[in-house]
């Protein structure tokens, strides 16, 4: 084999490894990005500011409005925050525990799925721009980004469940 052919194969191998490394870095950023978002936003639910900010969304949601029949504004926000922080902690353990990762990802997926229903129940279309498909900044544009969080949670859940099925086969 010539030096040129070997050099070409070495470049291809290096490129393949770089892509694999990039994919690995992307998966870590996705996982811990989700941890950061859920931990930070979950912690904010324990403030009066955030409890007040989400009141309209919760009150207009058929899936969550019942919370105000049991809890006051702060109690409902604290419960939601507890779920979000629990999801973040469980997700953070994903590299060491597929089960914890699956549980955290399932919580994150469920949370973002519920949040996405606000696109139907909250005023998200900007009237001054003719309504649909123009989204308001808040809550419309703020909520639409949850589609990415939902996808990330589902991807992590699928990955963790795949690891669990491999573990169970061994």
N, C-alpha and C positions, 0 to 999 in steps of 0.2 A: 504494500500500500504506500502510495506516495505521501510526502509531507503535506501537499496541498489537499489531498483527499482526507487525510487525518485531521488537518486543521479545519476543514469544512465540517466534518463530523463533530469535532470538538465544539465548534461554534453552535451547531444545532443542539448538541447536548446541553451546553450552557444556556441557550435560549429556552429550552424545555424546562430546565431547572429553575430559571428565572420566572417563568410563567407559573410553575408550581409554587414557588415561594410567594409570588404575588397573590395567588389564590389563597394561600394559607394566611398571609397578612390580612387580606380582605375578610376572611372568615373571622379572624380574631377581632378586627375593627368592628365588624357587624355585631358580633356577640357582645363585646364590651361597650359598644355604642348603645346597644339596647339596654344593657345594665345601667349605664349612665343616665339615659333618658328616664327609665322607670324609677330609679333611685331618686333622682333630682325632682322630677315632677311629683313622685309619691311623697317626698318630704315636704314639698310646697303645699300639699293638701292639708297639712297640719297648721297652716297659717290662716288667719281670718281673711286676708286678702284673697287667697286662692279659693277658700270656701265660698266667698261672695261671688267670685268670678265664674265659678261653675254652676251656681245656683240655677240660672235660667236653663242651662243645658240639661241639668238633672230633672228639673221640674217639668220640662217639655218632653222628656223621654218616657215612653210607655214601659221601657225595660227597667228604668231606675227611679221613676217618680215615687214609687212606693216607699223608698228610703225615708222620705220626708214624713211619712206616716208613723215611722218608728223612731227616727232620729231628728234632732234639730239640724240646722245648716252645718254646723261644725262637726257634729257626730257623723253625719253622712259623708262629709269630706274626709274625715279621719279614717272611716272604714275603707273608702276607696284608696286612700293613701297607704293604708296597711296592706291591702291587696297588691298595690303596685310595688311597694318596697319588698314584700315577700317574693314577688316575681323576680325582682332584681337580684336579691340574695341567692335564690335558687339558680338563676341563670349564671351568676358569677362562678358557681361550682361546676358548671358544665364540663370543663376540661378534666375534672377528676371524677365526676359522677354523671353518667348518662341519665339516671333516674331523676336526679335533682334538676338537670338541664331540661329534661322532658316536662317535668312539673312546672318549672319556671316559664318555659316557652308556651305551654298550654295556657297558663294564667295570662301571659302577655298577649297571646293570640285572642283569647276571650275578651280581655280588656279592650284591645284595639278594635275588635269586631263590634263590641257594644258602642265604642266611641264613634265608629264609622256610621252607625245608625243615626247619629245627630245630624248627618248630612240630609236626612229626610225629615227629622222632627224639629230642627232649629232653623231660624231664618238665615240661610247661607247664600242666597242669590242677591246680587247687587242690583237694586231697582234702578239706580241712576244710569246704569249701563245696559238697561233693557232686560234685566233678570237673567234667567238661564241662557247661556252657560257661564256668565260672569259671576265669579265667586266673591263674596265679601272677604275682606282681610281676616276679620275675626267674626264669626267662627269658621267661615268657609275655607280659606286658604290654610288656616291653622289645622283644621280637621283633615283636609284632603291628604296631608302628609302622613297621616296614620296608615294609609294604604301601604307605604313602604315599611313601616314598623310591623304591620300585620304580616307582610310577606317575609320579613326577617324572622319573626317569631315562628311562622310556619316552617321556614327552612331549618331553623335550629331544632324545632320539634321533630321534624322528619329525620334529621341527622341523628338526634339522640335516640329516637325509636329504632332506627336502623342499628345503632350500636347496641341497644338493649337486646334486639333480636339475635345479633351475633353472639353476645354474651350468653344468652339462654341456650343457644345451640351447642356451645362448648361444654 
